[in-house]
Amino acid sequence: MEIEVKGNELVVNAKDWCSFTTIEDSKELMELVIRNITEKPEIERVLISENREIEYPESQVRMLKEIADVYTFFVKERGVLSLDFYPEFNQKTKELIGLLLSDPILCYVKISVYIFKDRESSYTKEFLLPFKEMLEKTLLIKEVKDKLSSYIPGSRELYRLVFTPTIRPVFMLERFLLFPPKGSELIEKYYLKDGTEATIYKIPGKARLLYFILAKEFLLSDEEYSVLLEARRILTERKAEETELKDFEMVRRFFSERGKTIIKDLVIGRRLPISPKRIEELAEILVRHTAGFGILEIFLADDKIQDIYVNAPPGKFPVFINHVDYGECETNVIITQDEAEAWATRFRLYSGRPLDEANPVLDTEITLPVGRARVAAVTRTLSSSGLSFAFRRHRESPWTFPLFMRVKYFNPLFAGLMSFIVDGGRSVLIAGGRGSGKTSLLSSMILELMRRYRIIVLEDTPELPIEIYRKLGYNILHLKSRSVITHVQTEVAPEEALRTALRLGDSALIVGEVRSKESTVLFEAMRIGALANLVAGTIHGESAYGVYDRVVHDLGLTPTSFKALDIIVISNVIKSPDGLRRYRRVTEVIEVRKKWKEDPMLEGAFVPLMTYSAKEDTLKPTDVLLNGESEVLNEIAKRVKEWHGVWDRVWDNILLRAKIKQTILEFAEKLNRPEILEADWVVAANENFHLISDQVFQETGTYNSKTIYEKWLEWFKKRLKE
């Protein structure tokens, strides 16, 4: 066994150790570590290396240092092991000092028994009582003292409660806790698509919950560890050609194919009982921790995770996540400095943006097989402690109106209303706080557009799933502007990119987020009707006036230009009374009227069409909407001869759209076919609604909602059987 002290860290190479390789399980290893601490008191961390790296943090090593201090005091200062110190009790003294190093709990118990049997002897008064008093002052004995009534001499169970190291397979760069803290209360357990177990625990005395994952790489057998280590060595020796590494997808494909072949050859060569399915799983793990982003990919595979935070300095703090149901949670994973630097290198490579002391912020996006995420990376000089990351997870495929209805983000009437407004080519801003679902709602609105229209998307940091829209058949142009955060000079400024978009012809315009000077150009486009179609974007704001205040006073828009906006949708995060659960809801739909001069709030320009009822947990239509007094909807109706001046027909069409969305959801739940709610089905359903509407009009001269719905339902049922 090799032992090395690196700075303040004791490194024990236990690859050839034939016993347990953790302090809590092995009395021999505990003795070895405490002896080394007595010789090197500067040791603050202990790392035991075998197929895994087992690390004990400073707080747990402090307990061992206190035991080492007791040993040093009695052995080196008082010389209790010398033959001159109560020679008649020399054997007993040696036994207790030996136990102090290997099993201090048993040592304490035996001292207590000896004192109980003989309280008056000078040996007890001069050695046993001071020995016991010193042990009782240590953190270790304080932790276990109230549990000694059920203690079995020689058992290591109490040590397992006290010592909870972080563990890392050597092919990984992350560390993790294998067991939840003692006293944890199970709140919920669920499984990700690949079988990874995710558990939510409530920790005694903590308001923040623990998100505990048990990924497959944590549960490998010794043979599988060995195969992965060898496969990783072989894989990294073979250099890929430059053409193979030109993009991230090709890198993953190369590592996946090569890794699978290498693992298969090793399994056959070693005659290991590993199934073909397990070989596939091992190859996935290998790719994840070579060409991929390691444990980050596990987090991104969880649909219930919204944000992932890695705080500086890496290696010191656990990863934190923002959970859809439970808010901010601590995790059992710690990202090391090496992993953080590897991430930073990849983000620089794949984004083409710098990240260094001169450019301390990097804003980009990553797309992985398991999901997509927006990335904000910060380093020195902005972050004094070094690298830190924030990831905003996006759904692998875009949200749809029926999907939102399933999670009660909004109701069918809202879906019908917004479908009508999108078709009507109005200007819409989605406002709300951070994490309220603004971008997700925007992405679902794109799917309400017919594929016959060209779409221009402008973003500074790509968040919308453009490639998926293209695969669905959309004619879409994606423009990437300079980030207002990073200010990379080689990229085009947002306002210039938007002016370019306006010169590219009639299109629907989608602006990922209105942040700065581009707001002036955007509202100019809305005002002159330059695009003759939907203009939509997102903005931070908690209310209609909050949006006005932001674009006018913060971003410098002239107040009258704000009249170009037609609809504001407000979404917010709502908390449960206990504060542990969070729900995202659309809380208001507001139309912006044009007849005001100075203050739209005071002059009644913000007119609600739908408002959220907390009691019923749903959106309710206002009298303005029900009575057909909406100026925006009536403007849309003026463009359709059959609807002009006939509100009942307009309302009937909105309800028809709502009914179709509701039908999609009902069939998905009734048939247990969640794929019906996804983008490809919803786009097909929307387009067939338009085609059938036109067919009915050509045949009857009217848009009869009942006939349209019956024909659409007939098509939908036929599609379900295909």
C-alpha positions, 0 to 999 in steps of 0.5 A, a space after each residue: 500500500 502506497 501512502 503519500 501526502 500532497 499538501 494538506 491531503 493524505 493519499 492512500 493507494 489501496 488498489 492491492 488492499 485485500 480488505 475494506 477500503 473505507 475508514 468506516 468499514 475497516 479498522 486497519 485503514 482507520 488506524 493507518 490514517 490516524 497514525 499518519 495524521 499524528 505524524 502529519 497534523 497538517 492533513 485536512 483531507 483523506 483520499 483513498 484510491 482503488 477502482 474508485 476514489 473515496 474522499 473524506 472532507 475536512 469536517 470528517 477528517 477533523 474527527 480523526 484529528 481529534 482522536 490523533 490529538 488524544 493519542 499524541 497526548 497520552 502516548 507522546 506527552 505522557 508516555 503511557 506505553 512505557 513500562 514505567 507507567 503502571 506496569 501491572 496494567 501495561 497490557 490493558 493500556 496497550 489494548 486501549 491505545 490500540 483500540 483508540 487508533 482502530 476503533 475509538 468507539 469500542 475504546 470509549 466503551 471499554 474505558 467506561 466499563 473499566 471505570 465502572 468496575 474500579 473507580 478508586 484505583 490511582 490507575 483509574 484516576 490518573 489514566 482512565 478518567 482523563 482518557 474518558 474525559 478527553 474522548 467525550 470532548 471529541 466530535 466522534 464520541 459526541 455524535 454517537 454517545 446517545 446511540 451506545 445503548 444499542 451498540 454491539 462491540 466491534 460493529 462498524 455501524 456507528 462509523 457508517 453513520 458518522 463518516 459519509 465520504 464522497 466517492 468517484 469512479 476513477 474514470 469520472 471527474 465528479 464526486 458523489 455521496 453514495 448514501 443520504 444523510 442520517 435521519 433523511 425523510 423520503 419525499 419522492 422517488 422516480 426513475 429517469 428514462 435510462 433507469 437512473 434513480 432520482 430521490 427527493 429527501 427532506 434533511 432534518 433541520 434544513 429547509 432546502 431538500 436533497 435531490 439524490 441521484 443513483 446513476 448506473 456508473 455508481 453501481 458497477 461491478 469490479 469487472 465492469 469498472 476494470 473494463 471501463 478503465 481499460 476501454 478508456 485508456 485504449 480509446 484516449 490513446 487513439 487520436 481521431 482525425 481532424 474531420 472526425 472532430 469538426 463538430 460535437 455530434 461527430 465526436 460523440 458518434 466516433 467515441 460511441 462506435 469505437 467505445 462499443 467495439 473496444 468494450 465488446 472485445 475486452 468482454 470477449 477476451 476476458 470471458 466476462 458474463 456481460 450481456 450485449 445490452 449491458 455492453 451498450 449501457 457501458 458504452 453510454 457511460 464511457 461516452 458520457 465521461 470521455 466525449 460528453 459532459 459527465 454527470 451533467 447529462 444525467 441532470 439534463 435527462 430529468 424532465 423535472 429539472 429546470 436549472 443546474 448551478 455549479 458554484 465557485 470554487 469547483 470541488 468545494 460545494 455540491 451541485 444545486 438544482 431548481 426542481 419543477 416541483 420542489 424548488 431549489 435543491 442540494 444534490 449529492 454530486 460535487 463537480 471537481 476542478 478538473 471537470 469544471 475546466 473540461 466543461 469550460 474548454 468544450 464550451 469555448 470550442 463548441 460556441 466559438 466564444 472566448 472565456 478567459 480573464 479578459 472575457 470572463 462570461 460565456 453565454 451559449 447553448 449545448 444540445 445533447 442526446 438527452 436534452 438541451 440547455 442554455 449555459 452561462 459560464 463565469 470565470 475570473 476576473 468576474 468570479 473571484 473564486 474561479 469557474 462557475 456555471 448556470 444551466 437552464 434546461 430546455 425540453 428535448 422537443 418543444 412544448 406544445 399547447 396540449 402538453 401545457 394543458 396537461 400540466 395545467 400551465 393554462 386551460 383549453 380556452 387560452 389555447 384556443 384564444 392564442 391559436 386564433 391570435 397567432 393565426 391573426 398575425 398580431 404582435 405578442 410579448 410573453 412576460 414573467 419572472 425567471 423560470 416562469 416558462 416564457 421561452 417554452 410558451 414562445 416555442 409552443 406558439 411557433 407550432 401554431 403557425 402554419 408551415 406555409 409561412 416563413 419564420 425568422 428567429 433572432 436570438 443572442 443565445 440559442 434556446 429555441 429548438 430550431 433543428 426540430 422545427 426544420 425537421 417538422 418542415 418549417 421554413 425557418 431562418 435562425 439569426 444569432 446576434 451578439 450577446 448583451 452579456 458577453 459583447 463579443 465584437 465579432 458578432 452582430 449587434 442585436 439591433 443590426 441583426 433585427 434590421 437585417 431580419 426586416 429586410 429579408 421579406 414577409 415572415 413571422 418574426 420571433 425574438 428570443 428575448 427583448 433585452 436591449 436596443 433591439 426593442 426599438 427596432 422590434 416595436 418599429 416593425 410591429 408599428 409599420 406591419 413590416 412583417 405582415 405576420 406574427 411578431 412575438 418575443 419574451 421579456 422580463 416583467 411581472 405585469 403589463 405595466 412592468 413590461 411598459 416600464 421596462 421597455 420605455 424607461 429601461 430600454 429607451 423606447 418612446 412611449 407612443 411606440 409601445 402602442 404597436 404591441 397588441 397582446 401581453 401574456 403574463 406567466 408566473 411561478 406560484 408556490 404552495 402554502 408550505 413553500 416546498 412546491 412550485 407551479 408555473 401558470 399563465 396568470 393573465 392575457 392583456 390587450 394593449 389599446 391604442 387610445 392613450 397619450 401619456 400613461 397607459 395604466 392610468 388611461 385604461 390601455 391595459 385591458 384583461 381578456 383572461 385572468 387567473 383564479 387562484 381558487 379554481 387554479 385556472 384562467 377565467 375569461 373576462 366580460 370584455 372577452 365574453 362580450 366581444 369587446 376586444 379591439 385586437 380580436 375585432 381587428 383580426 375579424 375585420 380581415 375575414 369577410 365571414 367574421 366581420 362584425 359577427 362576434 358569435 362566429 369569432 367566438 365560435 372559432 376560438 371555442 372550436 380551436 380550444 375543443 380540438 386542443 382538449 380532444 388531443 389531450 383527452 385521447 392521449 390520456 385515454 389511450 395512454 399515448 403521450 406521444 400524441 401531445 408532441 410537436 409532430 402530432 400537434 403540427 399535423 392536427 393544426 394544419 389539418 384543422 386549417 385544411 378541413 376548415 377551407 374544405 368546409 368553406 368551399 363546400 358550404 360557403 360557411 365555417 361551420 364549427 360542428 362540421 369542421 370538428 366532426 371532419 377533423 375528429 374523423 381524420 384524427 381517429 384515422 391517424 391514431 389507427 395508422 
